[in-house]
Structure formats: structure tokens, C-alpha cells
Amino acid sequence: MAPSDHAPGRRTYLLDTNVLLSDPNSIFVFHEHDLILPITVIEEVDKFKRELTERGRCARTISRTLDGLRQIGKLAQGVALPSGGTLRVELGRPGDNAELFSGALDSADNIILRTAMRLHQDIAKTGGRLIVVSRDVNMRLKADALGMSAEDYEHAHVEVDEAYTGVIERDVAKELVDDLHVRGALSDSGEGLCPNQFVILRNTANPQQTAMTRFDHGNKRLQLVGKHRDGVSGIFARNREQLFALDLLMDDSIPLVTLDGRAGTGKTLVAIACGLRLVADDKRYRRLVVARPIFPLGKDIGFLPGSLDDKLNPWMKPIFDNLELLLGGQDAADKAGRNRPTTPNYQTLLDQKLVEVEPLTYIRGRSLPKQFLIIDEAQNLTPHEVKTVITRAGEGTKVVLTGDRYQIDNPYVDATSNGLSYVIERFRTSGMAGHVTMRKGERSALAEAASNLL
């Protein structure tokens, strides 16, 4: 594609390596615009293709995609994309704007920027515009300093300030609230509501009188939310968001539940409590599977000795802590004045395979039918990783994603591009999903104060 081929309004995007590794289908989402991949990007992708990680899978996927496009025509000359744009692989040239870089001319980022600078100058002569697309903040800063337009990859982003919370409030007449408490349901057109969204109806004359409902999309009605006064696995809802979470988790007709909220709001505890009840007591699912991505807080401690279980125990300890709290074995031993048992009180459930706690590393390729699957810390997943997880769900499986989109340890995602935010936004209009943003911390007064003040 020569610079003279640029039509009015048509833009040219130069993609950084991290864009391809975060979304191997990214080359198909730029519509009618033209894409350029510097040869250095392909060389960087090649370095990751042997990794047995999600990044390695993305590298292999984009390599196969480019090889398929190579069958259409020569990538160096540009090939047509299904979206209407074109894709071209750009080779570097000796001396590309070398005078603009004081050092590290051989670094991959600077080689990409040098190529981008030459193309930017050529395209600008014809009235076109080149935009560097990168997930790397420093890469965008350097591009901007060189006078080029630079953008983040926005395809998987959602606006956090306007993020879907799953709950709204309405002011209604007293008679309507009274009638709902008597009948248990109220017809509603659902205008402005999402399926399974919670609606708090508040008496206009007396704001203290409320009715908590969930919108039943199929029957076009507001259904009164149950109180769950008997609790679930010894856990009782301490606030309305926890009550809403119980309502979604205990409803088998909703196969996907997302729980978002700050640390200490009870997301994981409530999810595991419902999973234990439905698996061990009610036998509605065959197994409770709790998985989480492995990302350290702070500096990693390096390799760990022992078996696979020994290596995973530090990463899975938050899950085991919740299981201990729910089953109460150690607390009971302490109250009785006995020594703590050497065998964890949840070990029997693990031995019977009623509960599995595992990392997400090995979930690819599995099929999980009739299981209660909890993915903890889902905010550390990329959109493609979370898609991989949810597509593991077999017939009769319920998937629960929990996390805090503001507490991210994965360096490749942020509050607007992580897998949890992505799923919440994409499934908000689906009757198969329900969501609650949990706001009130219940772990302790100190934990709540730290969450608010620090």
C-alpha cells in the first residue's frame, strides 16, 4: 500500500507487539483502516511462541493468522482484510531517524518507533495520519514526544466510571411497595433495565420502607428477593449486596454470576459458601472447583520446593482460609481448648473430590460439566483468558467470577481492560448472567478503613 492510496478519513495504525499478544484477533477490529506491522513486532512474537502460557498461545495464534493471510498475497505489499482494511508488514531501513535517538538504537521499542517515524513523515505528506497503538504507556509517551499520535488498544476497554453495578433504586408510591410485599412480584416492562438487575423500590413518602426485587426478563416482572434467613453454609447476608449475591448464586437458572467489589466485601466467601451448600448438601452440582490466576503481590519469592500441592499451597491459601472459616473446625477446636488438628477440616472434601482448588494454568482443554466453578481474582485475567475459562463450562455448570477491578497485579491489564470488567459489560444484556457490585466491607472495621483511606 503506497502512501498515495490513503482515502479521506482513512487512518493507518501501527501495532505494537503487546497489542497482538493481548488479543491475537486485534488485526480484525480496525474496520476499514489500514494496519502496519513492523518486522520487529513479528520477531518479538516469535520469541514467545514456545511459552506454555496464555501469552504463548496468543503468539502462536497470531503467527498462524499471519501465515494464513500470506496465502492471499505478499504481506510486504499489503493484503486485504475481511474488515475492509489492509495489513502490511513493514521492513526497517538503515538509518531510520537514528538521529532522534540518543542511545539504545537496537532496542525493539526504538526500532519500531524509528520505523513508525519514517512512515509518519511519508504519510503526512499525502494528508494521511499514522497512529501508534500500544498497551505500553512508555511506548505511547515516546511516540508522543516524537510528534506522532499514540493510543492504547481500546477494543476491550469499558468505562469504569459508568460501569454496570447490577443495582438501581426507584422511588415509588407506598401502595406499590405494600402490594409487592403481599404478592411477591410486580409486572414491569423492563424499560431501562438489564436482565437479572436488582431494583430497590423505595417508598416516596417514607424512604425507610423499601422492597428489594430482581428483574425477571423472561416474565417481564420484578420478583421479590428472598431473605435467606437460615443462611447458607453458616453465612448470613450482612448487607443488601451480599443478599443480592446469594440470590444470584443460589439460582440454578443463571449459569454466570459476576461479583465485583473492594477487598473485604465478602465476594469469595459468599461464593464458596453457596458452592459448598449446592455441592455437599443439596447435591445440585457434582463438584466445587475454585481456581485463581497466579500473580504475586510484590516481589516473587522464586521457586518453591516440594510436590505440586506444596508449590500451590501459598497461592491457594486465601481459598483454604475461606474453607476453614466456613467449616469451622479449627475455631471449634480452639474453643474446646484442644490443639489445632494437623489435618485441615476441609481435607475430607478434597479427598472425596467434592472440592477442587487449583490454578488456572491447567484449565485449557478441560470440559467441566455439572460443576460449580469459581474463578477468584478474575480481574487479573485478560479478556481472552476469561473467554477460555468460561468456554470450559459444560452442561449444567455454573461459573462465578469474583474480583476487584481496582486491585490488579497483572501488568498487562488495567481497570478498564481486564477480563472481569469485560465479562460484566458484555453479559449485562444476557438473561444467562447476573452481576452485583459489592460496596460495603464486612471483614473488619480496620480493613474497611484501610480500603477507604489508603
N, C-alpha and C positions, 0 to 999 in steps of 0.2 A: 504494500500500500504506500504509494508516494504521498508526500505532504500535500500535493495539489488535489488529492482525492477527497479532502475534507469538505463535507457539505455543511451549510449553515446550521448551527445548533448541534452539530455532531461533535462529540468530545473524544479525546484519546486518553485512556487510562493506562498507566504503567504500574503493574502489580508487583509488590514486594513478595519475598518468599513466604513470610509469615501469613499472608492472606491465603495462599494456596494450602498451607499446612493446617490452617484453622478451618477451611472449608474447601475441599477439593472440587466442589461444583461451582466455585465462585466465578469461573470464567463464563458461566452461562446466565448470570444475573445482571449483566450490564446493558441489556436490551440492545438498541441499535448502535451503540457506541463501539469504538474500536479499542482493542486491547493490545498491549505490548508486554512481552516477557523478555527481559534481558537474559542472555545466555547464562549469566552468572546465577540467576534465580534457578534455572534448571540444574546447574551444577550443585547448588546448595540443597535442592530437593533430593538429589541423588545421594547425598551424604546420610539422609535419614531413612532411606527405603528399607534398610535391613533391620531397623528397630522393631522389636515386638511390642510396640505401644500403639496408641491411637495416632500419634504423630507419624509413626512408620507406616501405618495403614493409609493415612491420608497421602503420604508421599508416593506410595505405590499406586494409589488410585489416580492421582493427577498424572503420573507417568504413563499409565495405561490410556488415560483420556487423551493426552497429547499424542501418543502413538497412534490412536485411532484417527485423530484429526490429520495426522501425517499422511494417511491414506487418501485424503481428499485432495491435497495439494501440498506444495512446498511451504513449510512453516516460515521459512526465511522471507518468502514473498507475500505471505498472508493468506489465510484460509477463511472462508465464510463460516459463521457460527449460526446455529438454529435460531438464536435470538435476533438475528438481522445484522449484527455487527461483524467484525473481523478480529482475527487473532494473528499476531505476528511475533516471531522470535527475533530479537534484535541482537546482532553481534557487536561487541565493542570495537573501537578503533583506537589505534595507537595515539596517545596524546590527548585523548578526550578531556578537554578542560582541566588538564593536570595543574595548570597554574592557579586554580581556585582552591586547591587542597594543599595545605601546608605539610601534611605528613600522611602516613598510612595509605598510600595510593593503592596498595594491593589488598586492602580490606574489602570484603564482599560488599558491604554497605556503600563504601565510597565508589567502588567500580559501578554499582547500579546507579548511584547519583550522577556520576560522570556521564554515563550513557543517557540518563534522563535529561541532563543539562543540554547535551547536544541536540536531542530530539525536541526539547522545549524551544530552543532557538530556531530550529528549522521549521517547526510547525507554526510558531508565532509569525513568521514571515508571510504565511498564507492566511492569517487571520484565525487560525485554529488555536486550540488550547490543550495543553498536556497537564494531566493531574496524576500525581504520585499517590498511590493507595497503599498504606502500610498500617499494620497493627502496632508498630513500634513508635512510641512517642518521640524518641530522639531522632529517628529517621525522618519523621514529619517536620521536626524542628529544623533539621539541617536542610531539608528541601525548601522550607520556607525562607531560611536565611540566604539560600541561593536564588531566590526570586521566583520559585516555582510554586504552583498550587499543590497542596497536600491535604489528604483526607484520610480518616480512619475508614475501615471496612464496615459500612453501616447496615449491611443486609440483615444481620442477626440482632440488631440493637432494638431495644424498647425504651420508651421514655419513663424513667423511674419515677419522676415527679407525678406522672399521670398513670402509674402502674395500677393494674386491677387489684383491688383488695378483697373482692368477693362479698363485701358487706356494704349496704347503704341504709340510710334512715329516711322514713317518710312521716310527716305529720298528718294524722287522720282524725276523724270525728270519734268521740267516745263510744258511740253506738257500734262503730265498725270494730273497735278493739274488743268490746264485750261480745259481739256476735262471733268473732273469730275464736275466742276462748271457749265458747259454747259448742260451736260446730266443728272446730279443728281445721277448717280450710275455708278459703275465700276465693271466689273467681277473680281472675286478673288477666288482662290482655297481654301483660308482659312487656308493654312498650318501654323501651329503655333498659330492660333487664336482660341479664345473661342467664342461660340455663343453670340451675342449682345455685343461683346467687341468693344470699341471705338478705332479707328485708326486715328491718326493725321498725315496726309500726308504733308511733308514739302519739298518745292522746294529746290533742292540741290544748285542751283545757287543763289537763293535769299531766305534765311531761313525765311524772314518775310512773304513770301507768303505760306499760308497753306490751307488745306481743312480738315474739321472735319467730319469724317464718322463713321458709326456703321456697323459692320459686320452682314449681313443678312445670317444666316446659311442655311436657307431653300433654298434660291435662289442663294447662293454662289456669293454674291456680296457685295461691300462696298457702303452703302447708305449714301448720304449726310445728315448731321444732320440739322434739321430746325433751324432757328434763333430765333423763338418765340419773334418777335419784339414787339408784342402787350402785352407781359407779361401774367402772369397767376395770377388772383385774385389780381392784382395790384403789383405783384412781378416780377421784371426783373432780368434775369441772369447777375451777375456781373463778372463772370469768366467762363472759359470753363467747369470746373467740374460741376458748377451749371447748365449750359446749357445741359450737358450730362444727369444730373439728371432729368431735365424737359423732355428731350426726352424719357427717360425710363418711367417716371411716367405718361405721357400723352398717352402712347401706351397701349391700352387695350389687345394687343396680348401677353403682358409679364405679367403674373399674380404674379410674385415675383420679388421685387426690394429690393436690399440692399444698403444702403448708410452709408459709414464709413468715419470718419474724426474727426479732433480735434474740441474742443469747439469753437463755433463762425463761423463755416464754412457754416451754413445755412441748415443743413440736415433736421431738424424738420420743420423749416419754409417753405422750398420748398415743402416738402411732404404734409403738411397741406394745403398750397396754392393750390396745384394740386387737393387734395381731395375735397376742397370746390368748386373748379371750376367744377369738374366732377360730383359732387353730386347736388349742389344747382343750378348751371347754366345749365350744359349740360344734367342733369338727366340720366347719364350713369350708375350710381350706386344708390342704394336705400338710403344708409346711410354712413356717415363718422364716423368710430369708431376709437378713439385714446386711446390707452392703454399703461400703463407703469408699470414695476415692482416697488414695494415699498421698497426702500432701502435708509436710511437716509445718509446724508453727515455729518460725525462727530457723536457726541453722540445724541442718540434719545431723543426726548422731552417727551416721555411717552404717556400715554393715553390722547386722545383729547375728549372734551365734544361735545355734540350736536348730530344731526342726521348723517346718513351715508354720506350725501353730505358735511356736516360740517367737518367731520373727514377726508374726502378725499381731501378737497379743498387745504390744504397745499402741498399735494403730487402732485396734478394735476395742481398746479399754473403755472408751465412752459408751459403747453399746453394752458391754458387760456390766458397767456401773448401773445402767438403767435396768437391766435384767435383775441384778441383785436387789435394787430398790423395790421392784415390783414383786419379787418372790419373797423378800423379807427374811431370808434365812439367817443372815449374819446379825441383823438387828435383834431378832428373837433370841439368838444365842447370847448376845451381849446383855440383854435384859435378864436372862436367866443366870447370868454370872458364869457362863461357860466360856471356854476358849473358842475362838472363831474356828469353824471347820476348815480342814485342809482342802476339802473338795468343794468347789463353788456350788451354791444352791441351785444353779441353773444347769449343772453338768448333766443331770438326768435327761433334760430336754435335748441337750446336744447329742447325747449318746443314742437317744431314740430317734434322732434325725427330725424331730418336730421343729427344732430351731437350728438354723444355719447362720453363722456370722462369717462373712468373707469379704475380701477386697473385690473391687470391680474389675481388676486386671484380667480375671479369667472368665468373665461372663460372656464374651463374644462366642457365638456359635451355639450357645445353650438355648434350650427351649424349656420354659418354666410353666407348665400347666397347673391350674388349681392351686396356686400358691399366693401367699400374702407377701409381696415383695416391697421392702422399704429401702429406699436409697437415701442415706443420710449425707449431709453436706453436699447436696446436689448443686449448690452454687459454684463448686469447683470444677464442674463438668462443662465442656464445650457443647454447643448445640448438637454437633454430630455425635458426641459421646452419649448424650442423653437420648438421642434417637436410637442409638444402638441398644441402650438399656431397655427402653420401652418396647422395642420390637422383639425383645426376648420373651415377652409375656405371651403365654399360651392360653388355651381356652379356660375360662373361669378364673384367671389370675387377676388380682388387684394390685396396682402399682401405686406406691405412696412416695412422693418426693418431698424431702424436708431440707430446709437450709435458710441461711441469712445472706441475702444478696449483697450486703454491705461488709461481710466478713469473709473475704476471698483470699485464698492462699495460692491459687493458680496464677502464675504471672501472665498467662495468655488470654485471660478473660477479665471483664470488669462487671460493674453492677448492671450495665445495660446489655451485655453480650453473653452472659453466662447461660448455661443450659436451663437452670431453674427459671430465670426470667423469660427465656424463650418459650418454654412449655406453657407457662402461665398465660402468656399473651396469645399464643397460637391456639390454645384449647379453651379460651374463655367463652367462645360461642358454641362449644360442643356439649351436647347433653350427656356425653360419656364422662365428663370431668367436673370436678368441683374444687374450689380454692378458698382458702382463708388466710388473710394476713393477721398474724397474732402479734398484738402490740404490748400487752401488759406482762411484765416479768413476774414470775412466781417462784423463782429459785430461792432467792433470799432478798432481804432489804438491801444488803451490801451489793449483790450482783445487779439489782435493778438500778441502784445509784451509780454504779460504775458504768452501766450501759448508757445512762443518761448524761453523765458528766464527763466521761473520758473520751 
